[in-house]
Amino acid sequence: MLPMTGPGLQSPLRTISVLLVHFLLAHLCRGQSQLIGSPQPIVATIGADIILPCHLEPAVDVTAKTFEWTRPDLNPGFVYLWPAGQDFVNVKNPAYKGRTLIAGEVKHGNISLKLSKVKPSDEGRYRCYIPDLTVDSFTELVVVSDTASLPDISLSGIDRNRGALILNCDSNSWYPEPEVVWLDGEGNLLSAGPTETVRGPDDLYTVSSRVTVEKRHSNNFTCRVQQKGINQTRETHIYVIDDFFEIHSSSAVPIIVGLVVCLAVCIVCNLLLVFFVLKIKKSHGEKNCSKENITAERETLMTDRTVKSKRSYTSSASQSSTTAPVVEVDLRGKYIRLRNWSNEEQQLGGWRLEVQLNETESITHTFENSFILQAGNTVTLRAPGYGCRYDDIDLVWKDLKLSPGDILQVALISSTGDIHHNSYQIIY
């Protein structure tokens, strides 16, 4: 019997071959499909809307398939399920009710999830999963607060035995939990007590830290609150004058009643003498100061809300340092001083010194384009009636009238918009 080789047999074989090829291709395609999420953590601010990316490669229409978003650390762990039917309502985590939807084009394999009104509790690891294709991907969500306050530095106490001051620093509305560090004027870490941390009902953190400081070369201190993982930092600087340490570190020990009485009499006499001297200085000091030590060209009468120096201070040196000068604020509210601690001149042309007192409208002083602060030099903006020519460059600021407890926001802003200093609190 001869084998059959006619057209009748070839047709079924061709059909079987085509089906086999389609089956193999479909199997291979399914094996190569993968879900792509975000390789880096997604950072979202509290209250914002965020997209958690997830798409299929190669792109395949998954409209007819079931896929899900879950958080393995929750119970129930369902965040979103496609298609969303009545059964899903019973298994979805109630914390995500009304806050999730698919933001991508499902027919192109994009099943990215949009999460609205992000909360601190949303932080975690999310899984994107298509059961039919047995593929998944994971995305990490990090939640931060962008409403963290500037640190508030205040005088907490006095260590008379050491002649030192105890400074307290508070800051609130942080998430995640930050750390607090204290720095001196040269940027060195100061040894401080343990940070006190309180987590409120809104999951935001309030931190508080204390440090004991003694008189030193530059009496500049910084409280810095930071989150290293997300590189968010807030800091406040304070400058304490030398007299402040000396006044509060002194103490008297009573010896005998007679000595105390004599001392009291001497003090009364001295006070009377000081009173008359101050009264004379008050009536003549400002006039003599202006006449003898400050020329009309060097004064800047900052009576408007925005003013510029009447005179520029130039130098023939070539290139200035990129570091910013240190801002020193007299705690008695008498002056604001910029000091160049570096070994190079600092080009301050176009820089602005913005001052805001107790949330009032800011006062801005803009340095002229030719203004250069030489190495080791200072420029002082002082209140009227306070001293004569005080520093290398001495300017009178008629609007500088501060009181104890005032919050003084001082921002030194470079010509490129970088803010180098933040806030101070006037204390006695």
C-alpha positions in Angstrom: 0.0 0.0 0.0 1.5 3.3 -1.1 1.8 6.2 1.4 -0.6 9.1 0.9 1.3 12.3 -0.3 -1.5 14.1 -2.0 -3.0 17.5 -1.3 -5.6 16.0 1.0 -2.9 15.2 3.6 -0.8 18.4 3.3 -3.7 20.7 4.2 -4.2 19.3 7.8 -0.5 19.3 8.4 -0.2 22.9 7.4 -3.0 23.8 9.8 -1.4 22.0 12.7 1.9 23.7 12.0 0.4 27.1 12.0 -1.4 26.5 15.3 1.8 25.1 16.8 3.8 28.2 15.8 1.1 30.5 17.3 1.1 28.5 20.5 4.9 28.7 20.8 5.0 32.4 20.1 2.2 33.1 22.6 4.1 31.1 25.2 7.4 32.8 24.5 5.8 36.3 24.6 4.1 35.5 27.9 7.4 34.3 29.4 9.2 37.5 28.4 6.6 39.9 29.6 7.5 41.9 32.7 6.1 44.7 34.8 8.4 47.8 35.2 8.0 49.9 38.3 10.3 52.6 39.7 13.8 51.6 40.6 14.1 54.6 43.0 11.8 55.4 45.9 8.9 57.8 45.0 9.0 60.8 47.3 5.6 62.5 48.0 4.7 65.4 50.2 1.8 65.2 52.6 -1.5 66.2 51.0 -0.2 65.9 47.4 -1.3 63.5 44.6 1.3 61.0 43.4 1.7 58.5 40.6 3.1 55.0 41.4 4.5 53.8 38.0 3.9 50.3 36.6 3.7 49.3 33.0 4.1 46.1 31.0 6.9 45.4 28.6 6.4 44.6 25.8 3.2 46.6 25.8 0.1 44.4 25.9 -3.6 45.3 26.2 -4.6 44.1 29.7 -8.1 45.6 29.6 -9.7 42.1 29.8 -7.3 40.9 32.5 -7.4 41.2 36.2 -4.6 43.1 38.0 -4.1 44.5 41.5 -2.2 46.9 43.6 -1.5 45.8 47.2 0.6 46.6 50.3 1.9 43.4 51.8 2.3 45.0 55.2 -1.4 45.8 55.6 -4.4 43.7 56.3 -6.4 43.8 54.2 -3.7 44.6 51.8 -5.7 45.5 48.6 -5.2 49.1 47.5 -6.8 48.8 44.0 -8.2 45.9 42.0 -9.2 45.8 38.3 -11.9 45.3 37.3 -13.4 47.0 40.4 -16.6 45.1 41.3 -18.8 45.0 44.4 -16.7 42.1 45.8 -13.7 44.4 45.9 -15.3 46.9 48.2 -15.3 44.3 51.0 -11.5 43.5 50.7 -10.1 46.9 49.9 -8.2 48.6 52.8 -10.6 51.4 54.1 -7.6 53.8 54.4 -7.6 54.0 50.6 -11.3 54.5 50.0 -11.9 57.0 47.2 -8.2 57.9 46.9 -6.9 55.4 44.2 -7.5 55.1 40.4 -5.5 53.9 37.4 -3.7 56.8 35.8 -2.3 54.9 32.7 -3.7 53.6 29.5 -4.6 50.0 30.3 -4.9 49.1 26.6 -1.2 49.8 26.2 -0.2 47.9 29.3 0.2 51.0 31.6 -1.5 50.3 34.9 0.2 53.1 37.0 -1.7 54.0 40.1 -2.7 57.5 41.2 -2.9 58.0 44.9 -4.6 61.2 46.1 -4.1 63.3 49.3 -1.1 61.4 50.5 -0.9 60.7 54.2 2.1 59.8 56.4 0.5 56.3 56.9 0.7 55.8 53.1 4.4 55.3 53.3 5.5 51.8 52.4 6.1 49.2 49.7 3.5 48.7 47.0 3.1 45.7 44.7 1.7 45.8 41.2 0.6 42.3 40.0 -1.1 40.7 37.0 -2.1 37.1 38.0 -2.7 35.8 34.5 0.9 36.7 33.5 2.4 35.8 36.9 4.4 39.0 36.8 4.8 41.8 39.4 6.9 44.8 40.4 7.4 46.7 43.6 7.6 50.5 44.2 8.7 52.2 47.5 6.8 55.3 48.6 8.5 57.8 50.9 6.3 60.5 52.5 7.7 63.8 53.7 6.3 67.0 55.1 7.0 70.3 53.4 5.5 72.4 56.2 8.3 71.9 58.7 8.9 75.1 60.6 12.2 77.0 61.0 13.9 76.1 64.3 13.1 78.6 67.1 16.1 79.3 69.3 15.5 80.8 72.8 17.4 81.2 76.0 16.5 78.3 78.3 18.8 79.0 81.3 22.2 80.1 82.6 25.0 77.9 84.0 26.6 80.4 86.4 29.3 78.0 87.5 30.7 77.8 83.9 29.7 81.2 82.8 27.6 79.6 80.0 24.2 79.9 78.5 21.7 77.1 77.8 20.0 77.5 74.4 16.9 75.7 73.5 15.8 74.9 69.9 12.2 73.8 68.8 10.8 72.9 65.4 7.5 71.2 64.4 5.5 69.6 61.6 8.3 67.2 60.5 7.9 63.9 58.7 9.6 61.5 58.8 11.3 62.0 62.2 14.3 64.3 61.8 17.5 64.8 63.8 18.8 67.9 65.5 22.4 69.1 65.6 24.1 72.2 67.0 27.1 73.8 65.2 29.5 76.6 66.2 30.5 79.5 64.0 33.2 77.3 62.3 30.7 74.5 61.5 31.9 72.1 64.2 29.4 69.9 66.0 28.5 70.9 69.6 27.8 68.4 72.3 24.1 68.7 73.0 21.6 66.8 75.2 19.3 64.1 73.8 16.7 65.3 71.4 13.1 65.3 72.7 10.7 64.0 70.1 6.9 64.0 70.2 4.7 62.5 67.5 1.3 64.2 67.2 -2.1 62.8 66.2 -1.5 63.9 62.6 1.7 61.7 62.6 3.9 64.9 62.4 6.9 65.2 64.7 7.9 68.0 67.0 11.6 68.1 68.1 13.4 70.0 70.9 17.1 70.1 71.8 19.2 72.0 74.3 22.9 72.9 74.3 25.2 74.7 76.8 27.5 77.2 75.1 30.4 79.1 76.5 32.0 82.3 75.3 34.2 81.6 72.2 35.9 83.3 69.3 32.9 83.8 67.1 29.8 83.3 69.5 27.8 82.2 66.4 25.6 79.1 67.0 23.4 77.2 64.6 20.5 74.8 65.3 20.0 72.5 62.3 17.1 70.1 61.9 17.6 67.7 59.1 16.5 64.5 57.4 19.5 62.9 55.8 17.6 60.3 53.7 15.7 63.0 51.7 18.2 65.8 52.1 15.7 68.2 53.8 17.2 70.8 56.2 16.0 73.8 58.2 18.4 75.9 60.3 18.4 79.0 62.4 21.5 81.0 63.5 22.0 83.0 66.6 24.8 85.4 67.6 25.5 86.1 71.3 27.6 89.2 72.2 30.4 88.9 74.6 28.8 91.1 77.2 25.8 88.8 77.4 28.1 86.0 78.8 29.8 88.4 81.2 26.6 89.9 82.5 25.0 86.6 83.3 28.0 84.7 84.5 28.8 87.1 87.4 27.4 86.4 90.9 27.8 88.1 94.3 28.3 86.4 97.6 27.2 88.4 100.7 29.9 88.7 103.3 28.8 91.0 106.1 25.9 93.4 106.5 28.1 96.5 106.7 29.8 95.7 103.4 26.5 95.2 101.7 25.2 98.5 103.0 28.3 100.3 101.8 28.2 98.6 98.5 24.5 99.6 98.1 25.3 103.2 98.7 28.1 103.1 96.2 25.8 101.6 93.6 23.2 104.3 94.1 25.8 107.0 93.6 27.1 105.3 90.5 23.7 104.9 89.1 23.0 108.6 89.6 26.2 109.4 87.8 25.5 107.0 85.0 22.0 108.5 84.6 23.3 112.0 84.2 26.0 110.8 81.7 23.5 108.9 79.6 21.2 111.9 79.6 23.9 114.1 78.3 24.9 111.5 75.7 21.3 111.1 74.6 21.1 114.7 73.7 24.5 115.1 72.2 25.8 111.6 71.3 24.1 111.1 68.0 25.0 114.6 66.7 28.6 114.2 67.7 28.8 110.7 66.3 27.6 111.8 63.0 29.7 114.9 62.9 33.0 113.3 64.0 33.1 109.8 62.7 30.5 109.2 59.9 30.5 111.2 56.8 27.4 111.9 54.8 28.7 109.8 51.9 29.0 106.6 54.1 25.5 106.8 55.7 22.6 104.9 54.3 19.3 106.1 55.8 17.1 103.1 55.3 13.7 104.8 55.8 12.0 103.3 52.7 10.9 99.7 52.4 13.5 99.1 49.7 16.7 101.2 49.5 20.2 101.0 48.1 23.5 102.2 49.4 24.4 105.8 48.5 28.0 104.8 48.1 29.7 101.7 46.7 32.7 100.2 48.3 35.1 98.7 45.8 38.4 96.9 45.7 41.0 96.1 43.0 41.3 92.4 44.0 40.3 89.9 41.3 38.1 87.1 42.3 35.9 86.9 45.4 35.2 83.9 47.6 32.0 81.9 47.0 31.3 81.5 50.7 28.7 83.8 52.3 29.6 86.1 55.1 28.4 85.3 58.6 25.4 87.3 59.8 25.7 88.6 63.4 22.6 90.0 65.1 22.9 92.0 68.3 20.6 90.4 70.8 19.7 93.8 72.2 18.5 94.8 68.7 21.2 97.5 68.1 22.8 96.2 64.9 23.1 93.6 62.2 26.6 92.9 61.0 28.0 90.9 58.1 31.5 89.5 58.8 33.9 88.0 56.3 35.7 85.3 58.2 37.4 83.9 55.1 40.9 84.7 53.8 39.5 86.0 50.5 37.3 89.0 49.5 33.6 88.4 49.0 31.8 89.9 46.1 28.4 91.0 47.4 27.2 93.0 44.4 23.5 92.3 43.8 23.1 90.5 47.1 20.1 91.4 49.3 19.7 91.6 53.1 16.0 91.0 53.8 14.7 91.7 57.3 11.2 90.8 58.6 10.1 91.7 62.1 7.3 89.6 63.7 5.6 88.7 60.3 5.5 92.3 59.1 6.4 93.5 55.6 10.0 92.8 54.8 12.6 95.6 54.5 15.2 94.9 51.9 18.7 96.4 51.5 20.4 95.6 48.1 24.2 95.9 47.8 25.4 97.7 44.7 27.1 95.7 41.9 30.5 97.0 42.9 30.2 96.1 46.6 33.1 94.0 47.9 33.6 92.9 51.5 37.3 92.4 52.1 38.8 89.4 54.0 38.4 89.9 57.7 36.3 93.0 57.3 32.8 93.7 58.4 29.8 95.8 57.4 27.4 96.9 60.1 23.8 98.1 59.7 23.1 99.8 63.1 20.2 101.4 64.8 20.4 105.2 65.2 22.0 106.4 68.4 24.0 103.2 68.9 27.7 104.1 68.9 29.7 105.9 66.3 31.7 104.4 63.4 31.5 100.8 64.5 33.2 98.7 61.8 35.1 98.9 58.5 31.8 99.9 56.8 29.2 101.5 59.0 25.6 102.2 57.9 22.7 103.8 59.8 19.4 102.0 59.7 16.6 104.3 61.1 13.9 101.6 61.0 15.9 99.1 63.1 13.8 99.3 66.3 13.6 95.9 68.2 12.3 94.8 71.5 13.0 91.7 73.7 11.2 88.6 72.4 10.9 89.9 68.9 11.3 87.3 66.1 13.7 88.7 63.5 13.8 86.9 60.1 17.1 87.8 58.5 17.8 86.4 55.1 21.0 87.0 53.2 20.2 86.2 49.6 22.9 85.9 46.9 22.6 87.3 43.4 21.6 83.8 42.3 18.8 83.5 44.9 20.5 81.2 47.4 19.4 81.9 51.0 22.4 81.8 53.4 20.8 82.7 56.7 17.4 82.4 58.2 16.1 83.7 61.5 17.0 85.1 65.0 15.1 85.8 68.2 16.0 88.9 70.2 16.5 87.9 73.8 17.9 89.5 77.0 
